[in-house]
Amino acid sequence: MKLKNTSAYLLAGFMFAACAGGGYQKTGNGVIVEVKQRQPTDVRKVRIEVMGEKLIHVSATPEKDFSKERSLMIVPGQGKTDFKVDEQGDEVAVKTSRVCATVSKVTGEVCFTDATGKRILAEDRRSFTPVEVEGTKGYSVRQIFHSADDEAFYGLGQHQADEFNYKGKNEELFQYNTKVSVPFIVSNKNYGVLWDSYSLCRFGDSRDYSQLGAVFKLYDKEGKEGALTGTYVPAAKAGVETIVRREDSLYFEHLDRKAHLSKVVNLPDGFPFMGSRVTYEGEIEPSESGLFRFILYYAGYTKVYIDNELVVPERWRTAWNPNSYKFSVNLEAGKRVPLKIEWIPDGYVSYCGLRALTPVSAAEQNKLAWWSEMNDEIDYYFVYGDDMDEVISGYRTLTGKSPIMPKWAMGYWQSRERYKTQDEIVGTLKEFRKRRIPIDNIVQDWSYWPEDAWGSHEFDKARFPDPKAMIDSIHALNGRIMISVWPKFYANTEHYKEFDKNGWMYQQAIKDSIRDWIGPGYIGSFYDAYAEGARKLFWKQMNEKLFSLGIDAWWMDASEPNVRDCTDLQYRKDLCGPTALGPSAKFFNAYALMNAEAIYDGQRGVEPDQRVFLLTRSGFAGCQRYSTATWSGDIATRWEDMKAQISAGLNFAVSGIPYWTMDIGGFCVENRYVAGQAEFDKTGRENADYKEWRELNTRWYQFGAFCPLYRAHGQYPFREVWNIAPEGHPAYNSILYYTKLRYNLMPYIYSLAGMTYLNDYTIMRPLVMDFTADAQVNNIGDQFMFGPAMMVAPVYEYGARSREMYFPAICGWYDFYSGKYVSGGQKLTVDAPYEHIPLFVREGAIIPYGPDMQYSDEKPASEITLYVYAGQDGAFTLYEDEGVNYNYEKGQYATIPFTYKEAEGTLTVGARKGEFPGMLKERTFNVVKVSKDKPQPFDLKVKGVVVKYDGTTQTVKL
């Protein structure tokens, strides 16, 4: 793809206006304001570019000229928008019909107002710090904005610390397994800021967390100053002594590069960590009072106590895939308080760390602030809207529309790590059909290739003797297959050599002879997706070896890129650079975007009428234009991880990328669950751990059914419903119920998919999007709207049979299962029996349900049961097309509008607009009304008002 230079402006025909503090030049789409520098790192020029009625691009530089580099985020073709330029005193204002950006000629600061002059957002200050990497010069930049006390912020991608509203919080933006960084923030004041940077970024505080000894005086458990006490108790049969030593920091967060990645930095050499227990304890004494912010890095089982209080209850991550968790504690200057960390490493190599930030004032912490490690200049886009949906629409105007996913992608996805043979994967799909459990998609995870041939895209003939026949069998069963493809290549493969001869392989891993975890360990690396030729070659190899066999969808794993797990950030940069565009420090976060472009452009070039589907572990601003969905990586089989996926998914949705999913059940499994499965297999008994395993999966499936994509995946124990529990078990019954409901909802869900393209809609919606005026929802990150109608409240505590919910004001609500009415504007404790997730429908909602189906296109929706929830006026538009091609881009689709009028008690089925090949000309709507005085549970068999529809407008009394 040719990238647009969004910094370009007309050099000829400038209009110049002088003033006392500087001058400005009018360009074809805005102005350049010159600011008098006091220091070489002060701003020298500020550029305002009008990108739309509510879209403003701001650039600021200390240089005499702006960068000529093209944005990787922004799509070309932004249309011309009328604007005016006004100069008053020391200010220059650029006005569209909806917004105004005013620049101070003295400071260069920018203020944004609406058409009435009301301030929306204003810069506070900025800074430029010169940096140079691999001979390339740039700046570390910081931009701070004022923020109202009642403001709330959402977005930034998908992170795992279970934070929802980012007001007053800090987030470091880089890509890693389970962490997806998108530099876009949306305010409940109905604006957004898209930060155009590909480097390591920080939202909030620009400082990195410090070692404890740099923040506090440390005292060991004997009271001696200068360190904490670390006690390492080995497993009983380890044959080594307990180690007690002083720790001047708790930093055991990555493999030691100096030791050739053979050990974890700072941990005692030679100590056997599997089965051990480690304690870090002593006291910390701050030199100032205030709120100290901590970041815990953990693998294995970890608890943290401060001042003898449990501030971090037990958390677990598998040893090879650590996680970060943030917490804050108020401390007093000069007051020593106990600190204790209890750590069970739960692995031969494991990780732990605790670092902190000293307090900053609440006024400073609560501002909107961005920092980037390496940019040419400050570059951001101000996006305004009448509501949060319009802000996200503005983001997609800038970064690209989200294509409509294939209809089959809205169905159920079955995956596991991994189907090891051709017979396993086909046999699993046959079992679904035999049991009549709905499914559309089955997934072939990694290692289908010969052991020593990663990147060859060849199937191991011993296990997959006839891949074409396998794929044909899946298609004959009315299924689709997605296959895992990594951007990783072993050095011995021909594919590697094709890249390498053109200079398109990252070399550091080869130079350092890094061996992976397969068999004896093999040496390889990742291709440079920033090189256009490399992207074309990547697709060429996939096309020749995989797409030609009939593969339907692509699973782009490790697309951060994750060349080696558990290395420090600097080594990660070394391993994935330099790139074709420049140093990896500058192009650290956008790899997934470029990798997605390779597949999307490649497949559409070969089969322009077959919809592309990509599932990618990483993502970035603009990924949605390449028909990508993102999943939350290798999360843990833990209740706290399940809960964290709710806020993670919601913030990812607000980041402008509408398709998100997760590994239902969690990917990395605690050993106790594996043991529980083994005991059940041997004895048929359900022990306490196995009982919990079944409930965890049940609750996770209930949640997953209402995500944009419904997909189960993970390590052993296997994740097929019959492997979780036998038929008739409450877990089995519940998973089957929600899977069937997902297919009944297909007319509703696919209409939402159509809205993501036609209206830039967001499917999985935090309550703040639909109830922005209700301040009670600002911090509710564990409930959400699934489309405009359904409010979902996942259950994320073991044994819980009820949970608290908030019912937003503005409307009333109906219990999905009973039809009973609940008034809005209140908190209630609602029932949550084992087999049901709390699910409510808002007043005025109209939901179309289709028939029971085994796969998404098994039956035409010739009869739709249309539930109308009375109490307010309502509307919904049914969207339909062929489901598999791009004819919708040419206008070949149909919509049918439904409108409910509360005062008249009437439903109007409007005239159908548009058409497409295979469209139903006639159909029946079975209209069911739910009201306060006539509760009606969901039931497809209930008889309502029947409407025989032929495409013309009809109105019925309900």
N, C-alpha and C positions, 0 to 999 in steps of 0.2 A: 504494500500500500504506500502511495506517496503521501507523506505527511505534510500538512499545511504549516507554513511559517506564520503563526498567529501574531508574531511580532512585526511583521512587515508593515510598512506604511509608505505612502507616496513621498518620495524625496523631492519631487518637483512640485512647484505651485504652492509651496508653503505660504501661509499668511502669518506675518509676524506682528506682534503687538508688544510694545515696550512698556515697562512699568518700573516703579522705584525699586521693588524687591527682586526683579528678574523679568522674564518674559515668557511668552508661550507661543507655540506654533500650532496652527490648526492643520490637522491631517484629514485624509479622506474619511476617517471613521472616528475622529476624536481630536485630542490635543496632546502636545508634549509641553510640559511646564518645566522651565529651568529654575533651579534653586541655587542660591549662592552657597557654596561649600565653605565651611570653616575648617574642616579637617578632610584629608583625602578619603576617609571612609564615611563621610557624610553623604547623604543623598545629593545627587547632582541634577538628575532629571527624573520626572514622574510622567508616565504616559497613561492616558485614559483612552480606551478603545471601546466603542459602543458595539456590542455583539448582538443586541436585541433590545426590545422595549424595556426589559427588566434585567438585562445582562450587561455587566460592565467588566472589562478586563483592565486590571491595574498592574503596571510594571514600574519598578523603581530601581535606579542604579546609581552608583557613585562614579561610573565611567562616563566618558564623553559620548559614547554610543551604546545603544541597546544591543543585546545579544541577537545574532541572526539565527540561532538554533531554533529548530521547529519543535513544536510541542508534540509529545507522544500521546497526550491525553485527548487533545482537541481534534475534532473532525473538520475537514475543509467544508466550504460551501455555506458559511454563515452569511445570510442575506444582508443587504444594506438596510439600515434603519435610519430614519430621519432624526436629526438631533440639532440642538442649538448650542451656541457657546456664548456665555455672558461673562464679562469681566467687571468686577466691582472691587475697587481698592486692591487689596493684596490677595484676592481670591479669583479663581477662574472656575466657572461652573459649566459642566456639560449636561444638557438636559434632553431626555426623551419625553414622550407623553406620560410616562409612568414613574421614572426615577430621575434623580439629579445627583451627579458626583461632583463635589466641589473640592478643589485643590488649593491649598495655601501656597502662595509663591514664596513665602518666607521659610516655612518648615517642610513643605512638600507633603504634609499630612492630608488625607482624603476623608471626606465626610459624605455619607450617602443619605439622601432624604427621599420621601415619596413626593407625589405630585402636589400635595398640600403643603410641603415644606417640613413635615414631621420627620425628625431624625430616626433613621433605621439603624445605622451603624457608623461609627467614627473611629478612625485610627487614633491610637495613643502615641506610640513611638515605634521606631524601627532601628535596626543596627546591621552593619556589615563588618564582618571580620575576615580579612584576606586569608585564603588557604591555597595550597598548591599540592596536587597529587599527581605523581608520575609525569611531571612536567606540565600538567594542565592547571591553570590558575582559575580560581573562583572565589566564592565567599561563603562562609557560614552566615546565614541570615536569620534575623528574628523580626517578626511583625506582631505588634500587640494592638488590640482594639479594646475600647471601652465596652462594658457589658452591664446591663441593668441587673439589679438585685433579684428580680423575679424571672430572669431569663433561664432557659434550660437548653442544653446542647445534646445532639444525638448524631450518630454516624460513626466515622473514623474506621469503618470496616468491621471486622469480627475479632474480638479479643476474649480472653478466657478468665479474667479476674472477676466476672459477674458484676460489672459496673454497667449502669444503664444511662443515667443522666450524667454527662461529662462536665457539667458546670462545677468549677472549682476542683476538678480532678486532673491528673496527669496521665498521658498515654504515650508510650514510645512507639513510633510507627516503623516497623520493619517486618519482613516476611519470614515466617517460620511455620513449621508443622503445628497446626491448631491456631495459628495467628495470621490474620489477613488484614493488611493495612491499606486503607483507602483514604487519601487526604482530603476528605470532604466532610464538612460539618453542617448540620441544619439546626437552626434555632426555632424555638417555639414562637419567636417573633416573626416568623414567616420569611426568613431569608437564609441563605446558605453561603459558605465560603469554600470554594474549590482551590486548594493550595497546589500550584503547579510545580511540583518537585518530585524527583525520583530517588532522592538520597534518603538516608536515615533522617527521620523527622521526629520532633517531639511536640505534642500538644500540651499546653499548660506550661509548667516549669521547664525551662530550657536546660537545667542542670542534670547531669547524670547522678544516679544515686551513689552515695559515698560509702566507703567502708566504715564499719561501726567505730573503729578507733579514730577516725577523722571527725566524727560527730560527737562522740561521748568520751569521757574518761571511763576506762574499763577496769573492772576489779574481778579477780578470779574468785572461786568459791571460798578461798581462805582469806579474802579481803585484800590481797596484794594487788597494787595498781599496775596497769599496763596491759592486761589481757584478761580474757575469760578462761574458764577451764573446759577443756574437751576431754571426755571420757569415752573410750572406744572399747566396748565389751564384746569379745568375739562369741560366736556360737560355741556351745558347750564342747563340741567335738572338733573344734578348729585347730587345736594343738598349739595355740599361741597365747601369750599373756595379754591381759588388759593393758591398754595404753592410756595414760593420763598425761596431758600436756597443756601448755598455755597457748591460747589462740588470740593473736592480736587482731584478727579479722575472722569473719565467717564467710569465706569466699571459696567455695568448692563447686563452681558453676560450669566448668567446661574442661575438656581434655587439655592436657599440657602439650603445647606444640613443641617445646624444647625437648620433651621426652618422646617425641614422635607419636603422640596421641596414645601412649601406652598406659597412662594413668591420669587421674583427675588432679588438676592443679591444687596444690596446698594440702591435700590429704596425706596421711602417713603412708610411706612406701611399704608395700608388701603386706598390708593388713587385709585379712579376708573379710570383706564386707557382707557377703551373703550370710544371712542368719544373725548378723551382729545387731547390737543396739548402741546408739551413740547419743550422748547428752552433752550439750553446751550450756554452761551455766555460770552465773556470777552476777555482777551488778553493773548498771550503766548510770552515768551521771552527766546530765546535760549542762552546758554552760549558759543556756538561755531557756526561757520558758516559752511554751507554745505547743502547737500541734506538729508533731513529728510524723512524717510519712515514711512508712517502711515498705520494702518489697521483699517478699519471701520467694526464693527459688527452691523448688522441691521436686524430688523424685522419691519413691518409696512412701512410707507413712511419716507424717510430720505434724507436730503440735508446737505451738508457741505460747509461752506464758510471759506476761510483763506485769510486774508488781503483784505477783502471785495470782493473777487472773488469767484465765484461758482466753487469749485474744484471737487465736486461730485454732478452732477445733480441728480434729484430725482430718487431714487431706491426703490423698494418694494419687500418685501417677506412676506408671511403669518406669523402671529405672532408666531405660534408654530414651525416654521422651519426657523430660521435665516440664514443669509449668511454673508460671509466676502468679502470685497472689498478693494483693496490696491491702494494707490496713494502716490506720492512723491511731496515735495515742497522744494525749495531752500529758506533758511532763513539765516539772518545775525546775528552774535553774538551781543547781547545787544539791538537788535531792537525789540520793542514790536509790534506785529501784531494782529489784531482782529481775533478771532475764533468764529464761530457760527455754531451750529447744530440745524436744525429744524426737529423735530421728531413728527410724528403722529403715535402712537403705534398701532392703528387699531386692538386692541384685548384686552381682559381682562387681559391677561398675555403676555407681549411682552418684547423685548430685544434691547439694544443699547450699544455701546461701541466704544471708540476711544483710541488707544494706538499708541506708536511711537518707532522708533529706532533712536539713534543718528547716525550722519554720520560716514561712514568709507571711506577710500580712494578709488578712482575708481579702482586703481590697485588691491587692495585687494578684492573689491566687485566683480570684473569681473573674479576672479579665479573660478575654478570648485571645489566646496567644499561640503563635506557631514559631517553630525553629527548624531549620534545615541545616544539615552538616555541610553540603556542598551544592551551591547553585551558581549560575552566572549572575543572577540578580533576584530581586523579589518579584514574584509573579503570582497573582491570584485573580480569581473571578468572583465577583459579587453577583449573587443570584437572588432575585426578589420574586415573591409570589403573593397571591391573595390567600393562599393556604400552603401547607407543607407539600401537598401533592403538586402544586404548581412550581414550588421550588425544585422538587425532584425532576419535574418536566424540564425546567431550565437546565438542570445538570445534564439531562439526556440530549437536550438541544445542542449543548456544547460538546459532549463526549460520544454521542451516538445513540440511536434508537435501539431498543431491545427487541430483536426479532421474536416472532411467535414460535415458541418451542413446538416440536412435533406433538400431536395430541397424545401419542403413546407415552410421552415423557411425563404426562400428568398422572399416569397409572402407577402401579406398585413396582418397585425395583427390589429384586432379591440378589444379595451379594454375600460373600463370606471370604475370609482369608484362609483358604482359597479353594476353588474347585481344581483338583489336582489332575484330573483326567477328562477326556472327552466324554466318557460314559457318565461321570459324576454330574457334569453340568447339564447334559441332556436329560439324564435321569431325574434330576431335581425338578426341572420344568415339567416333565411328565407327571411327577408326583403332585405338583400343584393342580394340573389339569384333572388328574384322577380324583383328588379330594374336592375339586370344584372351588378352589380358593383363587380369587381373581389375581391376575398378574399380567403385566405387559413385558417386563424387562428382566433379563438375567445377566449377570456380570462375570466376566473372566478377569480375575485379579492377576497380579504379577506372577512371574516365574513359570509361565507356560512355555518358555523357551528352554533350550538346553542350558545346563548349569553354567557353562563357561561362555555363553553367547548373549549376554544382556545387551540389548540394542540391535540385535540382528533381526528382530521382528519375526523370527522363525519359530514355529511350533516344534516342541520336542516330539519326535515321531514315535517314541516309545509310549508316550502318554496321550498324545493327540495325533493318531495315525492319519486322520483324514479331516483336516480343519474345515474344508469346504463342505463336506458331508455333515459335519457337526453344525455348522451355521445354517445349512439348508434344513436340518432337522428342527432346529429352534424356530426357524421361520414357518415350517410346516405345522408347528404347534401354536402358531399365531403369537409367537414371542419375538422379541428383539434382543440383540446382544450388544453389550458395551464391553470394550476391551481396554485393559490398562496399557498405556504407552508412556514411558518415562523419557525425558530428554537426556538420558544417560546411556553411555556406550562403553563397553569394555574395549580396551586398546587393541585386542587381538581381532576384533570384528572388521569385516569389510566396510561396514557403515561408518565406523570410527575413522577408518583410513580415508574414506571419501571426504569427510569433514576436515580431517587433519591436514590433508594436502593443500587445502584452500585457506588454512589458518583459522578455521572455525571451531576449534575445540579449546576449551579452557585448559591451560597447561599446568597449573600449580599442583593439582592432585597427581599428575603424571610425574612431575619432577620430584615430588615428595614420596612417591611410591605408596600412596594411600591405598590400602586394601580394604575391600568392603567385608561384609559379614557372611557372605555366601561361601559354603564349602571351605576350601583352604584360604579364601580371600582373593579377590581379583582386582586388578588395577584398571581404572577407567576414569572418565570424567563426563562433563556435560557440554553440550554444544552451545555456541554463542547465538542466542535467539535475536540479538540486536543487529546481526548481519543479515541483510535482505537475502543474499544468496543462500545462507545457511537455512533460513526459514523455508525457502523453496525446496532445498534438498531434503529437509526434514519431512515435508509432506510427500515428496517424491518417493522416499523410502517407505513411508506408511502406505501410500497408495499401491505401490507395487506388491508389498508383502501382505497387507491386511485389508485395505478397502476393496481391493479387487476380489476378495473372498466373499464380500457381502456384509462386512461389519457395519452396524447401524449407528454406533455412538462411540465416543472417545473419552476415556478416563485419563486425564493428564495429571499423573501423580508427581509429587515432589517438584512442583513448578515454581518453587520460591526463587532460585533453585536450591535444593538441599543437597549439595555435593557431599557433605559429611555431617552427620548428626553431632550435636553437642560440642561444637567448636566455638571459640569466642568470635565476636563480631568482626574484628580485624582479619582474622584468618578466613572467615566466611567471605569477606570482600576479596581477599587474595585468591580464594578458590574459584570465584566466579568473575574473574576479570583478568586483564583489562577487556572491556567489551569493544565491539566495532565502533561504537559511538564515543567512547572515552572511558575514563577510569571507573571501576565498579563503585567507588565511593560516591560518584555522581549518579550512577545508573543502578542503584542497589535494589529498588523496589518494583521495577516495572517489567521484570522478566516474564511473568505470567501473561501480561498483556501482549507482548511480542510473540510468545509461544502460541497463544490462542489465535493470533492473527495468521500464523503459519497454517494452522489446520483449517480455519474458517475459509480463508481465501483459497487455500488449496482444494478443499472439497467442492466449493462452489465453482471453481474453475473446471473441475472434472465432471461433476454432476450438478449443474446449476439449478436444477429443480428438485433436489432432494434436501430436505431441511437438515441443517447441521445441529448436532448436540454435542457439547463439550462439558464434562465435569472436571473442574480443576481445583487442586488443593490450595492454590494461592489465587489472588486476584488483585486488581488495581483499577483505578478510575478509567473507565472506558471499556472494561472487559465485556460489559453487557452487549456491546455492538457486535461481538463475535459469537453470539448465541451460547454464552457460557452460563453454567450454574457453578456455584462454589459450595464445597462441603467443609465442615469444620475440622477436618483432619483427624488424627489418631487420638481422640479423646478417651477418657477412662470410663470403665464400667462402675461409675460411682453416682450416688444421688446428687452430690454437689456439682458434678460435671453435667448431669442432665439439667439441673436448674440453670447452670451457667449458659447452656445453649439457648435458653429463651432470650435472655438479654443480648447474647451474641448475635443470634439470628435477627432480632429486631433492629439492632444498630446496623447490621449489614444491609438490611432492607432500606433503611433511611439513607444509607450511603449511595443509593441510586441504582443498585444492581438487584433486580427483582427475584432472581432464582437462587435459592439457598436450600441446602439440606444438611443432614448430619448422619453419622453412623448410629442408627437406632440401636439402643442397647449399649453403646460405647464400643470403641475398637479394642483398647488394651484391657485385658481381663485380669482381675485379682486372682491370685492362686487359689483362694478359698472357693471361688466359684468353679474353677476347673476341678478341684477336689470334690466338690459337691456333685458335679456331673459324673465323675468317675464312680462315686459311691452309688449314685442312682443307677448307673449302667450295670453295676455289679450286683446290687441287692434289690433294686426297685424302690428303695426308701428315699424319701424326700427329707434330707437333713435341713437344719436351720438356714444354712448358707444357700442351699439350692432353692429353698422356698423363697428366700429373698431375691435370688436371681430371676425367678419366674415373675415375681411382682415388679421388679425393676424393668424388665423387658416389656411387661404389659403396660405399665405407665408410660414408657418411652414410645411404644407404638401408638398409644392414644394421643400423645403429643404430636408425633410425626405425621399422623394422618391429616393434620391441619397445617402442615408446612407446604411451601410451594412445590417441593418434590418429596415424595414418600418413599423412603429407601432405608433398608436395613443392611448392616454390614458389621463385620468384626471378626476377631480371632475366636478360636475355640473357647467355649462350646458353640456349636453351630447355631445359626440364627433363623433357620426356617421354622415356622410356627410349630410344626409337629416335633421338631427337635427341642423346642422350648418346653412344651407340655403336650400331653396326649389329648386327643379329641374328647370334648366333654369337660375338661379342666377349665376353671374360670379364665385362666390366662389364654388358652386356646380360643375359648368362646369370644373373649373381648377382642383379641387381635383380628379374628375373622369378622366380627361385627363392624369394626372400624374400616377394615379393608373393603368390605362390601359397601359401606356408607360412602367411602371415597369414590367408588365407581357410580353409585347413585347420584353423587354430586357432580359428575362429569360435565353436564351442561352448564352448571354454575362455575366450576373451576376453569373450564376451557373458555368461558366468556371472560373470566378474569385474565386469562392469558392473552386473549384478544385485546383487552383493555390496556395491557402493558405496552402494546405496540401502538394502538390507535390513540390512547389517552395518556401514555406514559404513567400508567397506574402502578401501584405497589400492592402486591397480593397479601403478604404477611405484614401486618400493620400495628405498630405500637398504638396504644389508646390515644396518645397525644396527637396523632395525625387526624383522627376523626372528632376528637373532643378537646381541641386546643384551648377553648375558652374555660374549661374546667381544670383549674389549677391542681385539683386532687390527683390528676393522672400523670403529672410531670415525672414522678419517680416510680411509677408502676411498671416494672420491667418483667413481671411474671404472669401477665395476662396480655392478650392481643386480639385483634380483629383478624379474622380470615375472610378477606374481602369486605364488602360493606355491611354484611348481614350478621355474621356469627362471631360471638365473643368466646374465646377459648381460655381455659384456666388449667394448665397442666398441674398434675399432682406429683410432687418431687420429694416427698418424705416417706420413708418406709413405714408401712402400717397405717398411714393416714387414711381415714375414711370420711374426712371433711376438710375443707380449707376455706380461708377467708377470701372473699372477693369484694372488689369495689365495682359498683354499678354506676357508670357515669351518668351525670345529670343530662338534661336536654331531652332524654327519651326514657321510656320504660322498656322492660325486657321480658322475654318469655323463655321459660325453661324448655329446652329442646325436647326433653324426654317426656315431660308431663303437659306442656303447654301452659302451665300456670304463670301468672303475671307477677312481675317484681318491679316496684317503682325505682326510678333512677335517683342518683344523688345520695347513695348510702352504702355502707359496708355491711356485709352479711356473712355469716358462716354457712356454707352450703354443703349439701351432701356430696360425697365423692366415693361411692361404693367401689369395690375392687374392679368391677367390670366397666365402669363409666367415668369419663372425664367430665367435669363441670362444663356445660356448653349452653350458651344463652343466645337468643336471637333478638335483635333490636326491633322496636316498634317501627312500622313502615317498611320492613324488609320484605322483599319478594325473592323467593329461592326456587329455581327450577330443578327438579329431580328427574333423573332418567331411570330406565329399568335396571334390574339386576343384570350384571354382565360379568363375563370371565376375562375379558380384555376390552380395551377402550373403544374399538370399532366393531365389536361383535354384532351389535344391533343398532339400527338407526333409532334416533330418539323420536319415533313416530307418535308416542304418547308421553307427554311430560306432565308430571304432577307438580302443580305450581302452588306453593305455600305462600299465603299472603298474611302477614302479621299486622293486624289492625292497630289503630291508636294514633297514627300519624299518616300523612300523605307519604307515598313511596313510589319508587321507580327502579327498574332494572332493565338492562338490555341484553338479550340473548345474542351471542355471537356464534357463527358457524362458518366453517370453510372446509376444504378437502382434508386438512389435518396433516398432510405429509409434504406439501410442496410450497413453493413461493408465489403461487398465483394470487395470494392475498395482496402482495405488493403491487399487483396490476389491477387491484380493485375487485377481484373475484372472491367475494365473501358476502354473507348476508347477515342482517341484524333484524331482530324483532323487539320493539320496545314494549314494556309493560308499565302501566301507570295506575296507581291506586289512589283514589280520592276518598279520604276519610269522611268528609261531610256528607257525601252522596252514598258512600258505601259501595262504590263501583270500581271495577277493574276494566281498564281498556287495554286490549291487545292491539297494538298499533299495526299499521301497514308495514309489511316486510320491505326492507330496502336492500337492493343488491341481489346478486345471484351467483352461483358457482356450479360447475359440473357435478351432478349427483345430488343436488339439493332436493330435499323433500318439498314437494309443492303443497301437500296437504298434511295436516297432523291434528292431533287432539290434545287439548289442554284440560287436565282435571284440576280445577281451581279449588283449593281448600283454604278457608278463612280461619284464622286463629285470633281470638279476641279475649278481653278480660272476662267477659261473661260466658264465653264458650271456649274453654281450654281444649286444645287438640294436640296430643302427642304426635311426634313424627311417625307416620305410618303410610307406606305407599299404597296400601290396600283400601284406605279410606275413600269414600265416594264424596266428591264435591260437585261443584257446578261444571258441567262439561261444555267445552267450547270447541266446536268443529272449525278449524282454522284453515283458510285457503290463501292467506297472504294479504287479506284485506282487513281493515279496521273493524273490530268488534268490541262492544262494551256490554258487560254483564253486571247485574246487581248481585252482590254477595250477601 
